Amino acid sequence: MGLSWQQGPLSTGAIGRFLVPEPLPKRLLYVEPLRRRMRVRFGGAWIVDSDRALLLFEPGRYPVAYFPETDVSANALQRAEQTTRHDDLGPTAWYTVRGGERSAPRGAWQHVDLPDCARDLHGRVAFAWRAMDAFYEEDERILGHAADPYKGLCSYYDIGEAHRAAWSYREAYSEVCRISDLVSFEPDIVSVQLDGAVLRLESGQTVIPHGPDRDLTADEARRRS
């Protein structure tokens, strides 16, 4: 379960509630330090290298990493003319990302007039996951999306022809060490039975598709295991 999607506590389909005397806003955004070095690769070059990334959680989305501008390579960002507006964070400027001889229009963004409650994101840039070649935490390539920091780095497994049908946290963080080396299965990819009954996704558990990283090979994915 993620914080901000499926049935997580910050998602729109949360199955629990916070025990507070006053009603909470319908949308809650949450930010926290990643606690690990994160790098971004594009066009054969490292365009970001930071141990100060922040993860932003917002309802219905996987966590997104925001990097200090000072940790982004010089000349990697070219401001685009178009701007949009985020419902919670205000005006958003977009950038073309450049690396080597390649460019990715609208490959990065920055919230340029943040409300006081979101000042932690001031001067930070986020990069579109699918537009970049790869994201790394420490020396390990990340598959799919930024890792949920409450569990650790995840290893994925194929079952026959079913791609990435199971996963495991081989060395889960100490706070959740009980899940280390346990294996979970995707019930929308393979048939999972418990005491003879087929398990099915409950309401709100639909998996959000994110697709593989660009140019990721099968061998690279298997090395994660």
PyMOL commands that set and color helices and strands:
alter all, ss='L'
color gray80, all
select helices_A, chain A and resi 69-71+116-121+174-179+218-223
alter helices_A, ss='H'
color red, helices_A
select strands_A, chain A and resi 30-33+38-42+45-50+54-57+64-68+77-86+90-99+102-111+124-127+134-137+140-141+155-159+162-168+183-185+193-194+197-198
alter strands_A, ss='S'
color yellow, strands_A
deselect
rebuild
show_as cartoon
